Amino acid sequence: MLELRSATKTYDDGHPVHALRETDLFIGEGDYLTVTGASGSGKSTLLNLLGLLDVPTTGSYHVLGTPVNELGETHRGAVRGQVFGFIFQNFHLLAGRSALENVEMGMLYGPYGRRERRRLARETVERLGLGHRAHADPRMMSGGERQRVAVARAVAGRPRVLFCDEPTGNLDSANTDNVLEALRGLNAEGLTLVVVTHDRAVAAEGRRRIAVTDGSVAEHEPAA
């Protein structure tokens, strides 16, 4: 599904900073990939390239076989909106809007009409075990519930790949377990997951594990 070929990312702020050194990475449909690395190692750069939030300095990136380097920003944005979903550490939910409304708003720029957005939002909220909280304001929800709403918002529009940036970073162990259970279920349904994390327990969830060190990417075999 996703393939980086000899991809690099260099920033030049008076002197070159090699945020990502030459990288080859293939991510297949249904993969569950976790990415670890110290702060400043390059893992956020890798996530930004994979999520089409940035483009490689050299090398290429293919999404579903399409070389996206050659696309303009408008077309890259269209691919990003149709193929990818994103969740972040800080939820980014709108207060004053119900959980269901927050999920619906994640599809505003998709191909769905209002009635279809409501149907998909309801289905997804139920699937993630939040049916009883569908009309709750996020301010009245636990951290784990808010993160599951964020997951629902990211996947309601049926993306092919879900990128997660420290999805459990603000959660206690019980709420972390709830979010990881939700991610496992989505992956079992065929959704491809790429999860950036500092948490060893979260990293251990991945069937494939990537470590980024000083801009260099290495894949490690999961422990038996």
N, C-alpha and C positions, 0 to 999 in steps of 0.2 A: 504493500500500500504506500509506504513512505520510504524514500531512499535518498540518503546523502551520498554524493560521490566526490571524494577528495575535497570536501567542503572546509573552508576556513572562514574565520571572522576576525578582522583586524581593525582596531580603532586607532586613529591618529590624532592625538591631542598634543602635538608638538613632537612626540616621539611615538613610534608604533607600539601598540599593546595587542599581543596575540591572544585574544579572548578564547578563540577556538582554533586549535591546530588541525592539520589535515585529517579529516575524519571520513570514514566510510561506515555507513550504518543503514541496515535494512530492517524495517519493521513490517511484519506481515499481519494480515487480517486476523483479529482475535488475539493478538499478542497482549501480554501484560508485562510491561517494561517499567522497572523502577530505576531512578537515576539518583545517585548520591554524590556528594563532594563537599568540601569545605566552602565557606563563604568566599566568593571571588575566584572559585576554581574554574568557572565557565559553564556550570550546569544551567544557569538561567539563560545564557547565550544560546546554548544548545536547544533549550525549550523554545526560545523566541524564534529560532530558525525553523524548527519543526512545525511550530504553530503559525508560520507565515507572518509573524509580527516583525520580522527582519529578514534580510536576504544575505546569502553568503558573499564574502569578499571575492573569493575564488572558489572554483568547483561548482557543483550543481545540486539541485534538489528537485526530485520528482515526486509528485503526489498523484497516486492512481495512474502512473505512467506519464503524466504531463510534466514537462520541465518548467516549473513555475518561475524560475529566474527570468525567463523570457516574457513573462506576463507583466502588464502594467499594474499599478497599485489597485485600480478599480477591479480588474479581473482577479488579482490575488485576493482582494477582499471578498469577492463572490465565492471563490473556492473556500476561503476560510469560513465563511458563514454557512456554506452548504455541507462541508465535510467535517468540521471540527466543532467541539464544545470545549469550554474552559471552566475550571473552578479554581478558586484561590483561597488562601489562608483566611482572609478577612471577610468572606461571604459576599460583600457588596450587594446586600439586599436593601430594598427601599422600605423605610419605616413608614407607617401609615397605610401601607398596602398589605393585603392579606398574603399568606403563603401562595395561594392559588393565583392571585394577581401577579405576584413576582414571577412565578413560573411562566404565565402567559406572556409577560413582557419580554421574556427571553426569545420569543418567536415573532416579535413585531416586524422585524425586517426579513422574515422568511417568506415562503410562498403560501402561507396559510391565511385563510379568512378568519374573521373573528370567531365564528362558531366552531371551526376546526381547531383553532388555538385553545378554546375553552375545553373541548373534548380531549385533546392531547394532554393538556395540563392536568385535568382531572385524572386521566388514566395514569399519568406518571407519578402524581402525588400519591395515589392509592398504591402503586407498585412499590414505592419506597416507604410504605408503612406510615404515611402521614395523612391519611384520609380524615382522621379525627381532628387534625390541626389545620385543615385546608383553609379555614376562614380566620385563623389566628394572625395577629400582627407579629412579625418576627421579633419585636421587642419583648414579647411575652413568651418567647420560646427558649429552650435550652440551647447551648452552643451546638450540640450534636444535631438537634432538630433544624437549627438554622443552616448548618452545613448540608444536611440532606435536602433542604429546600433549594440550596444553591446547586446541588447535584441534579435535582429534578429540573431546575431551570436550564441547566446546561445540556440535558439529554432529551428534553421533551420534543425538540425539533428533529429527533432521530439522526444525530451526527454519526459518522463512521468511526471517529477517533475522539477520545476524551483526554484532554491534557489537564493534569492536576498539579498545582504548584503549592506544596506544603499543605495539603488538604486537611491535615489533622493537627497542624502546628499550634492552634489555640485551644485544643480540646483535652479533657481529662481522659483517663484510660477507658472508662465505660463508654463515653461518647465516641472515642476513637474506634472502639470495636464496632459500634453501630454503623459508622461511616464506612469502615472497611468491609463490613458485611454487605452493605449496599453496593460497593464497588465490585465485590466478588460476584454478586448476582448479575450485575450489568455485564461483566466480562463473560460469565457463563452463557449469557444470551447472545454473545458474539461481538460485543463492543470492544474495540481496541483501546487499551489504557496505557498512558505514559504518565508516570507519577514521579515528581521530583520531591525528595524528602531528606531530612536530616535524621529521621527516626529509624533505627535499625529494625524494629519490629514491622514498621510499614514497608521498608525496603525488602524484607523477607517475604512479603506477599507476592512479589513479582516472580513470574516464571523465568524472566530474563532480567539480569541486573547489570547496570552500567555504572561505572565509577568515573568521575571526571576529576583530573588532577592537573592543575596549571595549564588548562586548555586542552589536555590530551584525554581522549576517551578510550576506555578499556572495558570490555565485557568480561564478566566473571561467571563461572559456572555456579549455579545454586548448590548449596550444601546438600548432601544426600540425606 
